[in-house]
Amino acid sequence: MAGYQSTYRVQLSGAFGFAAARAAVPYLADLGVSHLYTSPILRARSGSAHGYDVVDPTQVSPELGGEAGLGELVAALRDHGMGLVVDLVPNHMTTSIESPWWVETLRGGPGAEAARVFDIDWEAGGGRVRLPVLGGPLEQVADQVEVGDGWVTYHEHRFPMAPGTDRLEQQHYELVEWRRAAVDLNYRRFFTVNELIGVRQEDPEVYRLTHATILRLVADGLVDGIRVDHIDGLADPAAYLRRLAAAVPFVVVEKILEDGERLPAWPVAGTTGYEFLAVADGVLVDRAAAGAFADGYRDLTGDDPDPAAVALACKRERLERDFGAEVAGVARHLPGDQAANRAAVVELAARLPVYRTYVTDVISGTDRKVVGEAAAAARPALEADGAVALDRLVAALTLEAPAPEAVRRFQQLSGPAMAKGVEDTALYRDTRLVARNEVGGNLAVFGRPVAELHQANAEREARWPQSMLATSTHDTKRGEDVRARLAVLSERPTRWWPLAARWTTRLGAGVDPADALLLWQTMAGAWPLSQPRCLAYMEKAVREAGLHTTWTDPDPAYERSLAALVARAYADPQLLAELEALVAEIASAGRVKAAALALLRLTSPGVPDTYQGTETEQLVLVDPDNRHPVPFTPDTSLKFQVTRTTLRLRRDHPDLFTGYRPLAAPHHLVAFTRGNDRLAVVATRLTTGGAEGEIDLPAGPWHDVLSGTDHPGGPTPADRLLATLPHALLVRASPG
């Protein structure tokens, strides 16, 4: 089997199980992939479209084909010299009667053997777990609750009754209105998803129970590597990863690193690649257009948002609106006034510049600095009693006044606050150029210098050479091809802003201009885009933004206005003609940028991951739009040519993909060498501005495996090197 040279991510479901993945193996082998990389394979809720709603981690999913189907898939992979990396969900399971451990916990309460699996604060609930499922207060919907035959039933929900009981109030759970989840829930959720309950991996027995099957599959040679979902949700990620790495040869973690943040010294190959995505996307955006886009946005919307202030406001909103129960859970484990404690928790979590700290019985210098700086920023926003409470919280986090439960709960709260506040709110509010609005990105940055990409690549080669590289995932806010096309607008601000202003003025009545601007970019970036897909995306986007409507409190009037705007846009001949003319101008440049992004991912230090179908153009938006079936068929596009050629080269000549050295190149290009100057990469990142300048190639001769042209090496004019294609992948012939 090949080494870890590349992965290809597929989304498994009942409609695309192990047999369907097996049928794609010959295509993936021909593409040059070394490892298939799948979404979770353990048993999820019936009908799951993604596999993250696990109900039984002791079984390989029957809907996907069970262990027999997995074995057949692996046999096909082995026949083609390939391996298997799987997604693992250790942080949470589903509150479903399909979960035997959940049923046992509800039936037996805190004394049940399975209760130790779930992160439930039984004390806070008076020995009961609160289940937020009712449409209103119990006294108002009691006639809809049926009790009998050992079960409590409320519409589609069923809950087992404790042995020997016959009344609802005798159970180890309390059914409450769904809105109370944000106030007094007493179990840890995955973000704000009430149906996903936290798992206590810090308990060695829970780890053993939940990992027995996946580790057996690794030991039996069926699984070669694991991608750990939401590592920041665990109480002690480092301890968890030490256990896992002892049994698994290749582990990567889903960890979002902020600018300047470094991955802790965990025993892993690296992350799943969002930090690469942020920098690689950034070099495709023309930094010179920052002022033009700020001016255009201000003229259109009347707003000139400070990205840091937007992120802070969004995090605070989410903490106060959606995470009240979790905030109270931290405050409850600190001494003193609880209202002041809650205010301190909100302010410190909102000001934390990273997803979380990793304080256990020790604290790193990095975490001490992060906590200190966040506390200094939070203090002015607090009243006197809140400032005193902040001191208590900081003392706990810095181990000066031990309160381990408060520390654990705070660290498991700050990540969700960042994810929901920034990824799922701020990224939908600042719509000046949404090519930038991506997981792991930074709204304060408008484009990134090539030197930053070189620095990140060199550091990864030195420290994390097997870290994963991603440009699209199942969680990205829009597909890489849409982002690449929209990045072209940064090179054409004088073409873009008059159109956006004219469309908004003529058609945008009744809708926030920032939302109208998002619509125009969505249509331009994903065109041709059907009206139903567009409307579904826009409805999700404005609910995520949370300014005019939300998931929990939708505003029907605003959403009708938004739907009317979409309808007007799709029915307006002038707009459609102007849109299609614009797309005709930017689509080809977008494909150049998308191929550049693919080339950078496939040649930079690390293990490149190709998300299903993205070897060809996929004009997709956020999930579930990006989980559509893909054909697994080649095409004649430049992007496919770049992907197949480079993956095959990686597979056949892995020695060429070691080391890293930047090459001086004209402003519109990115160039570097690898393999001790035996491989040279030249990518066009900006599509306007001329092709003058030289690239100082090492002495040749060189052969460009993309265009088939030969070059002697030494200082080479860029226009000569890229006369046939906008990118070059050059292999130097061995002396003699």
C-alpha positions in Angstrom: 0.0 0.0 0.0 1.2 3.5 -0.8 2.4 5.9 1.9 0.2 8.8 3.0 0.6 10.8 -0.2 -2.9 12.1 -0.7 -6.5 11.5 0.4 -9.8 11.8 -1.4 -12.8 12.6 0.8 -16.2 11.0 0.2 -19.5 11.6 2.0 -21.1 8.3 2.9 -24.8 7.8 3.4 -27.5 5.2 2.8 -27.6 6.4 -0.8 -23.8 6.2 -1.1 -22.5 3.4 1.0 -19.5 1.1 1.0 -20.6 -0.6 -2.3 -20.9 2.7 -4.1 -17.5 3.8 -2.7 -16.0 0.5 -3.9 -17.3 1.2 -7.4 -15.4 4.5 -7.4 -12.0 2.9 -6.4 -10.7 2.3 -9.9 -11.4 5.9 -10.9 -9.6 7.1 -7.7 -6.7 4.8 -8.3 -6.4 6.1 -11.9 -6.5 9.7 -10.5 -3.5 8.9 -8.3 -5.0 8.9 -4.9 -3.2 7.0 -2.1 -6.0 6.9 0.5 -9.8 7.0 0.4 -11.0 9.2 3.3 -14.6 8.7 4.4 -17.1 10.4 6.6 -17.9 8.4 9.8 -18.5 4.7 9.3 -19.9 3.7 12.7 -23.7 3.3 13.2 -25.6 6.6 12.9 -29.2 7.5 13.2 -31.4 5.8 10.5 -31.4 7.8 7.4 -28.4 9.9 8.4 -27.1 12.0 5.5 -23.7 12.5 7.0 -22.9 10.0 9.8 -22.1 12.5 12.6 -25.2 11.6 14.5 -23.8 8.4 16.0 -26.1 6.1 17.9 -23.8 3.1 18.4 -20.0 3.3 18.1 -19.7 -0.4 18.6 -21.1 -1.2 15.2 -20.1 -0.5 11.7 -23.1 1.2 10.1 -25.6 -1.4 8.7 -27.0 1.3 6.4 -23.6 1.7 4.8 -23.1 -2.0 4.3 -21.9 -3.2 7.7 -18.6 -4.7 8.5 -18.8 -7.1 5.5 -19.3 -4.2 3.1 -16.4 -2.4 4.7 -14.2 -5.4 4.2 -15.1 -5.6 0.5 -14.3 -1.9 0.1 -10.9 -2.3 1.8 -10.2 -5.3 -0.3 -10.8 -3.3 -3.5 -8.6 -0.5 -2.1 -5.8 -2.9 -1.4 -6.1 -4.4 -4.9 -5.3 -0.9 -6.2 -2.5 -0.2 -3.7 -4.7 2.2 -1.7 -5.5 2.7 2.0 -8.4 4.0 4.1 -8.7 7.0 6.5 -12.0 7.4 8.3 -13.7 10.2 10.2 -14.3 9.5 13.9 -16.7 11.4 16.2 -15.6 11.0 19.8 -17.2 14.2 21.1 -20.9 13.4 20.9 -23.6 10.9 20.2 -27.3 11.2 19.4 -30.2 11.4 21.9 -32.2 8.7 20.1 -33.9 5.5 21.1 -31.7 3.9 18.4 -28.9 4.4 20.9 -28.9 1.5 23.4 -26.7 3.5 25.8 -29.0 6.5 25.7 -32.1 4.3 26.3 -30.3 2.6 29.3 -29.4 6.0 30.7 -33.0 7.4 30.5 -34.4 4.2 31.9 -31.9 3.8 34.8 -30.9 7.4 35.5 -27.5 8.4 37.0 -27.1 4.9 38.5 -27.2 3.2 35.0 -23.9 1.7 33.9 -24.2 3.6 30.5 -24.8 6.9 32.2 -21.1 7.5 32.6 -20.8 7.7 28.8 -22.8 11.0 28.6 -21.8 14.5 29.9 -24.8 15.1 32.1 -24.8 17.4 35.1 -27.2 15.3 37.2 -26.8 17.5 40.2 -27.9 20.6 38.4 -31.0 18.7 37.3 -31.9 17.3 40.7 -31.0 13.8 39.5 -32.9 14.2 36.2 -31.7 15.1 32.7 -33.8 17.8 31.0 -34.9 17.0 27.5 -35.9 20.1 25.5 -38.4 18.6 23.1 -41.8 20.1 23.9 -43.5 22.7 21.8 -44.5 24.7 24.9 -44.6 24.4 28.7 -45.6 21.0 29.8 -48.9 22.2 31.3 -49.9 23.5 27.9 -49.0 20.4 25.9 -49.7 17.7 28.5 -52.6 16.3 26.5 -50.1 15.5 23.7 -47.9 13.4 26.0 -48.9 9.7 26.2 -47.7 7.4 29.0 -48.0 3.7 28.8 -46.6 0.3 27.8 -43.2 1.3 29.2 -42.8 4.4 27.1 -43.5 8.1 27.2 -44.5 9.4 23.7 -44.7 13.0 22.5 -45.3 13.2 18.7 -42.3 11.5 17.0 -40.3 11.4 20.3 -40.3 8.2 22.5 -38.6 7.8 25.9 -38.3 4.6 28.0 -39.8 4.5 31.4 -38.0 3.5 34.6 -38.9 0.0 35.7 -41.9 -0.1 38.1 -43.1 3.4 37.2 -46.3 4.6 35.5 -46.2 8.4 35.7 -44.1 11.0 33.9 -42.9 12.7 37.0 -41.3 9.4 38.2 -38.8 9.3 35.4 -35.1 10.1 35.4 -35.7 12.8 32.8 -37.8 15.9 32.6 -39.5 16.9 29.4 -39.2 20.7 28.9 -40.0 23.3 26.3 -37.4 23.3 23.5 -36.6 26.9 24.2 -35.3 26.1 27.6 -32.2 24.5 26.0 -30.6 27.9 25.9 -31.3 28.6 29.5 -31.1 25.5 31.8 -30.1 22.5 29.8 -28.0 20.2 32.0 -26.1 18.1 29.5 -23.3 19.3 27.1 -24.4 19.6 23.5 -22.5 19.7 20.3 -22.7 23.5 19.7 -26.4 24.3 19.8 -27.7 20.9 18.5 -30.0 19.6 21.2 -30.1 16.1 19.7 -26.3 15.7 20.0 -25.1 15.0 23.6 -21.5 15.3 24.7 -19.5 12.1 25.5 -17.1 11.9 28.5 -13.9 10.7 26.7 -11.9 11.8 29.8 -13.2 8.6 31.5 -10.9 5.7 30.5 -13.8 3.3 30.5 -15.9 5.5 28.2 -12.9 5.7 25.9 -12.6 1.9 25.9 -16.3 1.4 25.2 -16.5 4.0 22.4 -13.3 3.0 20.7 -13.2 -0.8 20.9 -14.6 -1.3 17.4 -12.7 1.4 15.6 -9.4 0.3 17.2 -10.1 -3.3 16.3 -10.6 -2.2 12.7 -7.2 -0.5 12.8 -5.6 -3.5 14.4 -7.1 -5.8 11.8 -5.7 -3.7 9.0 -9.0 -2.4 7.7 -8.4 1.2 8.7 -5.1 3.0 8.2 -5.8 6.4 9.7 -8.3 8.5 11.6 -9.5 12.0 11.3 -10.8 13.2 14.7 -13.9 15.4 14.5 -14.1 18.4 16.8 -11.1 17.7 18.9 -11.7 20.9 20.9 -14.9 19.5 22.3 -13.1 17.0 24.5 -12.2 17.8 28.1 -8.5 16.9 27.6 -7.5 16.6 23.9 -3.9 15.9 24.6 -4.6 12.9 26.9 -7.2 11.6 24.4 -4.7 11.9 21.5 -1.9 10.2 23.4 -4.2 7.1 23.9 -5.4 7.2 20.3 -2.0 7.7 18.7 -0.6 4.7 20.6 -2.9 2.5 18.5 -3.4 4.4 15.2 -0.5 5.1 12.7 -2.0 8.3 11.2 -4.1 10.8 13.1 -5.2 14.2 12.0 -7.4 16.5 14.0 -10.2 18.9 13.0 -8.7 22.0 14.6 -9.3 25.6 13.5 -6.1 27.6 14.1 -6.4 31.4 14.2 -3.8 33.6 12.5 -0.6 33.3 14.5 -1.8 30.3 16.5 0.3 27.1 16.5 -1.0 23.5 16.9 -0.1 22.2 20.3 2.6 19.5 20.5 0.1 16.7 20.1 1.1 13.2 18.9 -0.7 13.7 15.5 0.3 14.1 11.9 -1.4 17.6 12.0 -4.7 19.2 11.3 -7.3 18.8 8.6 -6.0 21.8 6.8 -8.1 24.9 7.4 -5.1 27.1 8.1 -3.8 26.2 4.6 -7.1 27.0 3.1 -7.1 30.5 4.6 -3.6 31.4 3.3 -4.0 29.7 -0.1 -7.4 31.4 -0.7 -5.9 34.7 0.5 -3.2 34.8 -2.2 -5.9 34.6 -4.9 -7.4 37.8 -3.7 -5.9 41.1 -4.9 -4.9 43.0 -1.8 -4.7 46.2 -3.8 -8.6 46.2 -3.9 -9.1 46.4 -0.2 -9.9 50.1 -0.3 -12.2 49.8 -3.3 -14.2 47.1 -1.6 -14.4 49.0 1.6 -15.7 52.1 -0.2 -18.1 50.1 -2.4 -19.5 48.3 0.7 -19.9 51.5 2.6 -21.6 53.3 -0.3 -24.0 50.4 -0.8 -24.9 49.5 2.8 -24.0 52.6 4.8 -21.8 50.4 6.9 -18.1 50.2 7.5 -17.8 47.3 9.8 -14.7 46.7 12.0 -14.3 42.9 11.6 -13.0 42.5 15.2 -16.0 44.4 16.5 -18.4 42.3 14.4 -16.8 39.0 15.6 -16.9 40.2 19.2 -20.6 41.3 19.0 -21.5 38.0 17.3 -19.8 35.9 19.9 -21.4 37.8 22.7 -24.8 37.5 21.1 -24.4 33.7 20.7 -23.2 33.3 24.3 -26.1 35.2 25.7 -28.8 33.9 23.4 -27.9 30.3 22.7 -25.4 29.3 25.4 -27.0 30.5 28.6 -27.1 27.1 30.1 -23.5 26.4 29.3 -22.4 29.8 30.7 -24.4 29.1 33.9 -22.7 25.7 34.1 -19.3 27.4 34.3 -20.5 30.1 36.7 -22.0 27.5 39.0 -18.6 26.0 39.7 -17.1 29.4 40.7 -17.6 31.0 44.2 -19.4 34.3 44.6 -22.3 36.0 42.9 -23.7 33.9 40.1 -24.9 36.8 38.0 -21.5 38.4 38.1 -19.9 35.1 37.3 -22.0 34.7 34.3 -21.2 38.1 33.0 -17.5 37.4 33.4 -17.8 34.1 31.6 -19.5 35.7 28.6 -17.0 38.6 28.4 -13.9 36.4 28.7 -15.2 33.8 26.2 -16.2 36.5 23.8 -12.7 38.1 24.0 -10.7 34.9 23.7 -8.8 35.2 20.4 -8.6 31.4 19.8 -11.1 28.6 20.0 -9.9 27.4 23.4 -7.0 26.9 25.8 -5.8 23.5 27.0 -5.4 23.9 30.8 -5.4 20.7 32.8 -3.3 20.4 36.0 -0.7 22.5 34.2 -0.9 25.6 32.0 1.4 26.5 29.1 2.9 29.9 28.7 0.9 30.3 25.5 -2.4 29.7 27.3 -1.4 32.0 30.2 -0.7 34.8 27.7 -4.0 34.2 25.9 -6.1 34.2 29.1 -4.3 37.3 30.4 -4.8 39.3 27.2 -8.4 38.3 26.9 -9.0 39.2 30.5 -7.4 42.6 30.0 -9.7 43.2 27.0 -12.8 42.0 28.9 -12.4 44.0 32.1 -13.5 47.4 30.8 -16.8 45.9 29.7 -17.7 44.6 33.2 -19.2 46.3 36.2 -17.2 46.2 39.5 -18.7 42.9 40.7 -18.2 41.4 37.2 -14.5 42.4 37.3 -14.2 40.6 40.7 -15.8 37.6 39.1 -13.5 37.8 36.2 -10.5 37.6 38.6 -12.1 34.4 40.0 -12.4 32.9 36.6 -8.9 33.9 35.5 -7.5 32.5 38.8 -9.2 29.2 38.0 -7.9 29.1 34.4 -4.4 29.9 35.5 -4.5 27.4 38.3 -4.1 30.0 41.0 -7.4 29.0 42.7 -8.2 25.5 41.5 -11.7 25.0 40.2 -11.2 22.1 37.7 -14.9 21.8 36.8 -15.2 25.4 35.9 -12.0 25.2 33.8 -13.2 22.1 31.9 -16.6 23.7 31.2 -15.2 27.0 30.1 -12.8 25.3 27.7 -15.6 23.3 26.3 -17.7 26.4 25.9 -15.2 28.8 24.2 -14.9 26.7 21.1 -18.6 26.5 20.3 -18.9 30.2 21.1 -16.2 30.9 18.5 -17.6 28.5 15.9 -21.2 29.8 16.2 -20.2 33.4 16.7 -17.7 33.7 13.9 -18.1 30.8 11.5 -21.9 30.8 11.7 -22.7 34.4 12.3 -20.0 37.0 11.5 -19.1 35.3 8.2 -22.7 35.9 7.1 -22.8 39.5 8.1 -19.8 41.1 6.5 -20.6 40.5 2.8 -18.1 42.9 1.1 -16.3 40.0 -0.7 -17.5 36.5 0.4 -14.6 34.8 -1.3 -12.9 35.6 2.0 -15.7 34.4 4.3 -14.4 30.9 5.1 -13.8 28.6 8.0 -10.4 29.4 9.4 -10.3 32.7 7.6 -9.9 36.2 9.0 -12.3 39.0 8.0 -9.8 41.6 9.0 -7.5 40.4 6.2 -8.2 41.3 2.6 -5.9 39.1 0.6 -2.6 37.7 1.8 0.9 38.2 0.5 2.7 35.4 -1.2 5.4 35.6 1.4 2.9 34.4 4.0 2.1 31.3 2.0 5.9 30.5 1.7 6.4 31.0 5.4 3.4 28.7 6.3 4.6 26.0 3.8 8.2 26.1 5.1 7.0 25.8 8.7 4.7 22.9 7.9 7.5 21.1 6.1 9.7 21.5 9.2 7.1 20.7 11.9 4.1 18.9 10.4 5.0 17.4 7.0 2.0 15.0 7.0 -0.6 17.6 8.1 -3.6 17.5 5.8 -4.2 20.3 3.2 -7.8 21.2 2.3 -9.4 23.7 0.0 -12.9 22.3 0.2 -14.5 20.2 3.0 -18.0 19.2 3.9 -18.1 22.2 6.3 -16.8 25.0 4.0 -19.2 27.9 3.4 -19.0 27.6 -0.3 -17.1 25.4 -2.7 -13.5 26.3 -3.8 -14.6 27.0 -7.4 -17.2 29.5 -6.3 -14.6 31.2 -4.0 -12.1 31.3 -6.9 -14.5 32.9 -9.3 -15.5 35.5 -6.7 -11.9 36.2 -6.0 -11.7 37.4 -9.6 -14.0 40.3 -8.6 -11.1 41.7 -6.4 -9.2 42.3 -9.7 -12.2 44.0 -11.2 -13.7 46.3 -8.6 -14.7 49.0 -11.2 -16.6 46.4 -13.1 -18.3 44.8 -10.0 -19.5 47.6 -7.8 -21.5 49.6 -10.4 -23.4 46.4 -11.2 -24.0 45.5 -7.5 -25.2 49.1 -6.8 -27.5 49.2 -9.8 -29.1 45.8 -9.0 -29.5 46.7 -5.3 -31.1 50.1 -6.1 -33.4 48.7 -8.7 -34.5 45.5 -7.1 -33.4 45.4 -3.4 -36.3 47.1 -1.7 -37.4 45.6 1.6 -34.1 43.7 2.1 -30.9 44.7 3.9 -28.4 45.9 1.2 -25.8 43.5 2.7 -28.1 40.6 2.1 -28.8 41.8 -1.4 -25.1 42.0 -2.0 -24.7 38.4 -0.8 -27.4 37.4 -3.3 -25.6 39.0 -6.2 -22.3 37.3 -5.2 -24.0 34.0 -4.8 -25.5 34.1 -8.2 -22.3 35.4 -9.8 -20.1 32.8 -8.1 -22.3 29.7 -8.6 -24.0 30.6 -11.9 -25.8 28.7 -13.5 -27.6 28.3 -10.2 -31.2 27.2 -9.9 -33.7 29.4 -8.1 -34.6 26.8 -5.5 -30.9 26.2 -4.6 -30.3 29.9 -4.4 -33.4 30.6 -2.3 -32.5 27.7 0.1 -29.0 29.1 0.5 -30.2 32.7 1.1 -32.7 31.6 3.7 -30.0 29.7 5.6 -27.6 32.7 5.3 -29.9 35.3 6.7 -30.9 33.1 9.6 -27.3 32.4 10.4 -26.5 36.1 10.2 -29.2 36.6 12.8 -29.8 40.3 12.2 -33.3 40.2 10.7 -34.4 36.6 11.3 -33.0 33.5 13.1 -33.5 29.8 13.2 -35.2 29.9 16.6 -37.2 33.1 16.0 -37.8 33.4 12.2 -39.3 36.6 11.0 -41.8 35.5 8.3 -42.1 39.1 6.9 -38.4 39.5 6.3 -38.0 36.0 4.8 -40.9 36.8 2.5 -39.2 39.9 1.4 -36.0 38.0 0.8 -37.9 35.3 -1.3 -39.5 38.1 -3.3 -36.1 39.6 -4.0 -34.8 36.2 -5.3 -37.9 35.9 -7.4 -37.5 39.4 -8.8 -33.8 38.7 -9.6 -34.6 35.5 -11.5 -37.4 37.1 -13.4 -35.6 40.3 -14.4 -34.2 40.1 -18.0 -31.9 43.0 -17.6 -30.2 41.6 -14.5 -29.9 38.2 -16.0 -28.3 39.6 -19.1 -25.9 41.6 -17.1 -25.1 38.7 -14.8 -24.4 36.4 -17.7 -22.2 38.9 -19.3 -20.3 39.3 -16.1 -20.0 35.5 -15.6 -18.7 35.2 -19.2 -15.9 37.6 -18.2 -14.9 36.1 -14.9 -15.6 32.4 -15.3 -12.5 31.6 -17.2 -10.3 33.6 -14.8 -12.0 31.8 -12.0 -11.1 28.5 -13.4 -7.5 29.6 -13.7 -7.6 30.5 -10.0 -9.3 27.3 -9.0 -6.6 25.3 -10.9 -4.0 27.4 -9.1 -5.6 26.6 -5.8 -5.6 22.9 -6.6 -1.9 23.0 -7.7 -0.9 24.7 -4.5 -2.8 22.2 -2.4 -1.4 19.2 -4.3 2.3 20.4 -4.2 2.7 22.2 -0.9 4.1 20.4 2.1 1.5 18.2 3.7 -1.0 15.5 2.6 -3.4 17.0 0.1 -7.1 16.1 0.4 -9.4 16.3 -2.6 -13.1 16.8 -1.5 -15.4 14.6 -3.6 -15.8 15.9 -7.1 -13.5 18.9 -6.8 -11.0 17.5 -9.2 -13.5 19.1 -11.6 -15.5 22.3 -11.3 -18.2 22.1 -8.5 -20.1 25.3 -8.2 -21.6 24.4 -4.8 -22.6 26.3 -1.7 -22.7 25.4 2.0 -24.0 22.0 3.2 -26.2 20.3 2.3 -25.6 21.8 -1.2 -22.0 20.5 -1.2 -23.1 16.9 -0.4 -24.7 16.2 -3.7 -23.8 13.0 -5.6 -20.7 13.4 -7.8 -20.1 11.5 -11.1 -16.5 10.3 -10.6 -15.7 10.8 -14.2 -12.8 12.8 -15.8 -13.2 15.8 -18.0 -11.0 17.9 -20.2 -10.6 20.8 -17.8 -7.4 22.4 -16.7 -8.3 21.6 -13.1 -8.7 17.9 -13.7 -5.5 17.9 -15.7 -3.6 19.6 -12.8 -5.1 17.2 -10.2 -4.6 13.9 -12.1 -1.1 14.8 -13.2 0.1 16.0 -9.8 -1.5 13.2 -7.8 0.1 10.6 -10.1 3.5 12.4 -9.7 3.1 12.3 -5.9 2.3 8.6 -6.0 5.1 7.6 -8.3 7.8 10.0 -7.1 7.2 10.9 -3.5 10.8 12.0 -3.2 10.0 15.0 -5.3 7.6 16.3 -2.6 10.1 16.9 0.2 11.8 20.1 1.3 10.7 23.5 0.3 12.3 26.6 -1.2 10.5 29.8 -2.4 11.4 31.1 -5.9 11.4 34.8 -6.7 8.6 35.5 -9.2 6.6 38.3 -10.6 3.8 39.7 -8.4 1.0 37.8 -10.1 2.6 34.4 -9.6 3.6 31.9 -6.9 6.7 29.8 -7.4 8.7 27.4 -5.3 10.8 24.2 -5.6 10.7 20.9 -3.8 12.7 17.7 -3.8 16.1 19.4 -3.6 15.3 21.7 -6.6 14.1 18.7 -8.7 10.5 19.9 -8.8 9.4 23.4 -9.6 5.8 24.8 -9.2 4.6 28.0 -10.8 1.0 29.1 -10.3 -0.9 32.1 -11.6 -2.7 33.7 -8.7 -3.8 37.0 -10.2 -5.2 37.0 -13.8 -4.8 40.6 -14.7 -1.8 42.9 -14.7 0.6 41.6 -17.4 3.0 38.7 -17.5 6.3 40.6 -17.4 9.2 39.5 -15.2 11.4 36.4 -14.8 11.4 33.3 -12.7 14.9 32.3 -11.6 14.7 28.5 -12.2 17.6 26.4 -11.0 19.7 25.0 -13.8 17.8 22.5 -16.0 16.9 21.0 -18.2 13.2 21.1 -17.1 10.1 19.4 -18.4 6.7 20.8 -17.7 4.5 17.8 -17.1 1.3 19.9 -17.5 2.0 21.5 -20.9 4.6 19.1 -22.2 7.1 21.9 -22.9 10.8 21.9 -22.1 12.8 24.7 -20.6 16.6 25.1 -20.1 16.4 26.6 -16.6 18.1 29.7 -15.2 16.3 33.1 -15.4 13.2 32.4 -17.6 10.7 35.0 -18.7 7.3 34.2 -17.2 5.5 34.7 -20.4 7.7 32.1 -22.1 7.3 29.6 -19.2 3.5 30.0 -19.2 2.9 30.5 -22.9 0.8 27.3 -23.2 -0.9 27.1 -19.8 -1.3 29.5 -16.9 0.5 27.1 -14.5 3.6 25.0 -14.7 4.7 21.8 -12.9 8.3 21.2 -13.9 10.5 18.2 -13.3 14.2 18.5 -13.7 15.9 15.8 -15.6 18.6 13.9 -13.7 22.2 14.7 -14.7 23.4 12.3 -17.3 
